Amino acid sequence: MKKHTLLVSCAAVLSATLLGACVPGASPRSSSTGSQDRSSEVTIWHYWDGANADAFDAAVSAYQEQHPDVKISAVTVPNSELLTKIQTAAQTDTLPTMVIGDLVWAPRIVATGKTADLSHLLPDQTVEALYDNLRTYGTDANGALRSVPVSANNLGFLYNKDLYAQAGVTSAPDTWEELISQGRTILEKTGKPPYELYTRAGDTGEGLTWNFQVNLWQAGGEFLNTDNTSAAFNTEAGRRALDFWIDLLDEGLVPSATTSWGEFEKGSAAAAQEGSWMVGIWQNDPPFPFESAQAPHPASGTAATNLGGEQALVFDGAQAPAAGDFLAWFLSEEQVLEWCQKTGFLPVREDVAVSADYTDWVADTQPLLRPYIDAMPTARTRPATPLYPKISYAFATEIEKALNGTTTAADALDAAESAVNKILMKGE
């Protein structure tokens, strides 16, 4: 996911989170308070640090106060090590009871064959309260619920109010067309690029890929087909999205494709597609006055954004019911509200997102989160395949060539399609 290092740990960028409907015939737990053996020990591995880790530790402590016969050990593993450690532990039967990690890791963890079907561990009402777009991601090809979201973030539009005022532009653009029109004015009046794009593949490709997917979806396209077996982006919609990026570069409305990401955050570009986490990061000490909006979409297209966040997976074993009980408690209305207030993550439950307690808190303390919250019903998830990281890098590597002018948009899309389909065909 990732626009920068923050995005890597959320999203970051990165961040999601996502699950499916209960398996037909399954018998989910009816509550989070009760029927398994309470002589339980649950170990949870996660990568949160700082305030997020403190908030999670507080939640664990609160649960244990209510459930004194359950011992929960929350272990922080560095982000750069967690996925590899889980994959190694799966081979040596040293897995924890639960892991919480980046959204795009979930399919790779599921591929170990060690995860529990959460539809047997979570109440139906808990699963049904989650956003529809989050319920889908964690369901495997056989209909089993393998992961659930515990945090969410998405991409929106942040802009520098000083540069906008200097150019006489009074509001964020709603459409691509307005972004271009306003951008010409901002460039003329301030001499600075009005918008920043993530134009380089970098080490993983994900910064470019997950940002481009927003515009692809807005133009009516898809990234992969419905069963994730072939590329779907080499279409009229894909060409429209890529041409939009190239036109912005050609007009000088974004920094050069050879420029590293970060011009907006340095005040050298007027706006960027940025994640919801930046609202909290900048809230107390912003580099400049800033405002938020939803990501602009084509006038003839539709609103869309890209989801990030973290997902929880439980591993099969004697302690799985105890882990499921904690997870059901953590996903209750009260706990989701408290978690979001402490961390700035977006709610994974729609009923919390529209509740008076949450909306009043947002209005009073973090009003710039509002556009991101409003965008949740239109948020999309990246393809739920363990091959996604390789696909993302292959895609970004080819698209970068069109952005830096070394090939055409059509040729870049053809090459990206071929590279992605080769990965999918080989299955590795």
N, C-alpha and C positions, 0 to 999 in steps of 0.2 A: 504494500500500500504505500508507497511512501514518498512524501514530498521532501522530507528531510528526516533527520534522526528522530525527531519527535513523532513523525508519522509512522516510522517503523515500529515504535513501541505502542502506538495507539491502535490507528487507522487502522498510529502511530503511532498511518498515519494513521501508529497509525496506528484501539481501537479496537467483534461484531460478533458468539452473538447469535447464532441463528438456528432455528429448529423447525421441526415438521409436525404434522398432525399425528395424533396417537395412532398406534397400530391397531387395525381392526381386531377385535377379540382380546386385546390386552386388558389387564386389570390394574390400572394405575392406583397408587396409594390414594386414599380418600382424604388424608389430612397430613399436615407436617408435624404433628405433635404426638404421633404415637404408637405404632404397633410393633416396631422392631425391637430386638434385644438392646437394652440401653447400655450394656457393658461393651461399649464400642470405642474404637480408636480410629480416627480419620486423619489422614495426612493429605494436605493440599499443597501442590506446587504451583507457584505463580511467579510472574516477573515484575509485579508492581513494586515501586519503591517510593520514597518520599511520602507525600500526603496521601496518595492512593493506598500505599501499604498500611499507613497508620489507620486509615478509614476501614480497611479490610480487617485489620487486627481488632479494631473496636467492635466490628460486627461479629467476629468470631467469639470475642469475650462475652458479648451480649447473648449470643446463642447458648454458650456454655453455662451462663448464669441460669438460664431457663431450663437447661438440660444437663444437670450436673453429672449424669452417668455417661456422658459422651466426652471424650477427650479429642480435641481438634488441634492438630499441629499445622500451622501455616508456614510454609518454607518459601522464602524468596530465592529464586534462581535467576541469574542474569539473563536478560532477554536473549543475548547472543548464544546462550548455552541451553536454554530450556527445551527447545524442540529436539535437539540432538540427544539430550539427557533422557527424554521420554522414549525416544526410539531405541536407545541402548537398553534402557530399563525393561522395555517390552521383550527384548531378546533374552534377558537374564532373569526374568520374573522378579524384578525388584521395583515394580511400579508403585507409585503412591496410590491412594484411594481415588483422588481426583486431581485433575490438572485444569488450570485456567490459563489460556493463551490466546494469541492473535487469531482472529477470525479465519484467515486463510490457512492456518495450521491445522484446523479441525479435520479436514479430509485426510491429511497425511497421518494424523494420529489415529483416525478411524481405520486407516489401512493396516495398522498393526494387528487388527482382529481382536483386540483386547477390551474394547469399550462396551459398556452396558447399554441396553435399550432403556432409555430414560422414560419411555411411556409406561413402563412397569414401576417406576420409582416416583414419579411426580403426579400430583392431582391433575385431573382433566382441566379444572378451572384455572390452574396456574398456566398450563400450556395455552389454553384458549385466550387468556388475557394478553398474550404477547402480540406484538404487531404481526400481521399476516406475512409481511416480507421477511420477518425474522424467523417465523415458524418453519419456513420452507428449507432454509439452508442446512439445518442439522439433520435432515431426514436422508437416510441412505437409499440406494437403489431398490432395496427390498421393503422400504417403508418403515424401517426402524428409526426411532428418534435417538440420534447419537450425540448430539450436542445442543446446548441451550445458551442463549445470550445472557451475560451478566452485566454487560456495559455496551453502550452504543455511541458512535459519533458519526458525523457525515461531513460532506464538503459543501461549502457555501461561498459567498462573495464578501470579502473584506476590502474596504477602501480607505484611503488616507483623506480625512476630511479637510486638512489644510490644502493639499494639492487640488482637491475638487473645488474648494472655495476660491483658490487662486485662479482657476480656470472658469469660474462662474457656473459650474455644474452643481446642481442642487440635490440630486438624488442618484441612487444606483440604477444601472440599466436593468430593465426587465427582459430584454431580448438581445440576441446577437447583433441585430441591426442597430439597436440603440447603443450597444457597447462600442461599435465601430464609429458611429456618429459622434458620440460623446468623446471617444478616444482621440479623434482628430482634433477636437477643440482643446482637450487637455494637453496633447503634444504641442500644439501651436502656442498655447498660453504659458506652459510651464517648461517646455523643452525636455520633459521626462516621459518615458513610455507610460501609457495609461494602464497597461495590463501586463501581467507576467504569466508566462506559460512554463510548464515543466517539460523542457524540450530535449533532455539528454537521458539516455538509457542508464547511465551510471553502472553500479555494481549489480543491481537486481532488476532494473527495468520498471519496477513497480510504481515509482513516482510518475513516470510518463504514462504508463498503462492505465492506472486507476483514475487519473485525471482525464485522459482521453475518453475513457468509457462513459463519463458523464455526458460529454457532447455527442458521442455515438448514440446513446440511448435517447437523448433529447431529439436527435434527428430521425428517430424511428428505427434505429438499427439494433442488432444484437452482437455480442462478442463471440459466443459459441452457440451451437444449436442446442435444442432443448435437452438432449441427453449427453451433452459435452463430448461428442465424438468427432466434431469437425468445426473448423473456423466458420464464423457467420458474418464477419465484419467487412468482407470485401464486396460491398454492395453500394448502391447509390447513396444510402445513408452514411456508410463509412467514408465514401469519397467526399460527401458534403462536409462531414466533420473535419476530415483532414484538410480539405481546401480552406475551411474556415481558419484553421491554425496557420496555414501557409500564407493566406491573405493578410492576417495580422502581422506576421513576420515581414512580409514584403512591403507593407506600408510603414514599417517602423513603429507599429503600435504596441509591440512587445520587445523586450531586449533581444539581442542577437541569440540565435540558437546555440552559439558557442559559449554563452554566458552561463555560469553556474547559478542554480536556484538560490534566491535570497534577496533579489533586488527590492521587492516590495517591503520586506521586513527591515531593510536598511533605509527605507524612505526614498529609494531611487526609482521606484515605479509606483504608480498611483493606486493599483488594485491588484488582487490576485484571487484565485480560487483557493481558499484556505479552509482548514478543518475547524470544527466547533471547539476543539480543545484550545485553540488560540485565544478564544474569548477569556477563558480563565487564566491562561498564562499571562496575558497582557492586562488583565483587569486592574491590577493595583499599580503597575508601572509600565504603561504603554510607551512605545518609542515615539508615538505621535497620536493625536486624536484620531480615532478610527470608528467606522460604522460597519454594520453587517447587513446582508441581504441574501436572498436565495440566489443560486447560480443562474445567470441569464440563459435563456433557451431561444431557439429560433422562433420567429413569429409564427411560422407554419408548423412548428414542432410541439413538443410537450415538456413539461417540467420533469426533471429527474436529477438525482444526486447519487452518490456512491456511499455505501455503508462501511464503517469500520467498527472496531471495538474488540471485545474479548468474549470467548466462549468457554463454557465449562463442560468437561467430559468426565464421566465416572467410569472406572475400570471394573470389570467383573471381579467378584470376590465376596467374601463373607461380609465385608464392611460396606458394600455398595448400598444396601438399604439405609444405613446411617448417613452416608454421603448424600443420598437422595433426599433424606429428611432435612438435612442442613440446606441443601440447594432449594428445596421448596420453601423453606423459611426465608432464605435470602431473596427469593423472587416474590415474596408477598408484597402487597401494596405498601405497607408501612415501611418495609426495609428498602424497597426500590426507591421510594421517596427520600428516605434518609441518605441512602447511598449517593443519589444524584445531587442532593444538596451539599454533601461533603466533598464530592469529587468533581462536579461539573459535567459528568457524563450525561448523555441524554437517556431518558427512560426507555427501557425495553418493553414496558407495558403501556399500551395505549390509554388504559383507564387512568394511570398515574399522570401521563402527559397532559390530559385534559382536565385533571382534577383541580379544584380551587386551591388546594394547598400548594400544589406545584406551580400553577400559573401565577398565583400571588407571589410566591417566592421568586420566580423568574422576574416578574415586573419590578420587585423591590430590590433585588440583588444582582441579577445578571440579565438585564433586558436584551442584550445583544445576542443571547441564545435563541430569542424568539424565532427568527427566520429558519434556524436549523431545526427547531422543534416542528415548525409548520411544514417543513420539507419531508419529515419522516414518512408520511403516507406515499410519497413519490420516490422514496429511496430504494435503490436496487442493490443487490449483492453480487459480488464477483462469482464466477463459476465455481461450484463446489466439487472440485476435482483435485486429487493429490498431485496432479501434474501442473497445477496452476502456476507455481513459481517459475518453472521452466518456460511455460507458455508466455507468461508476462515478459520475461527477459527476451525471448525470441521476437515477440511482437515489437517491443520497444526498440530493439536493436535495428530492425528494418525501418520502422517509422522515423527514427532519428535521421536516417539518410535523406528522407524527403524534407525534413525540417531544416537541415543544414545545406540543402540545395545540391546534394551530390546525386540525387535521382529524382524521378517524378513521383507524384502522389500515386498514380496508377501502378507504377512499377514497385513502389514500396509496399503497397497493399498486396500486390501479387506475391511478392517475396515473403511478406509476413504470413500470408495465408499458407504458402507452401511450407514454411518453417514450422508453423503451429500444427498443421496437419501431420507433418512428419513425426512430431513429438507424440501426438495423439495416437497415431498408427502404431508406433513402436511401444507405446505405453510406458515410456521412461524418459 
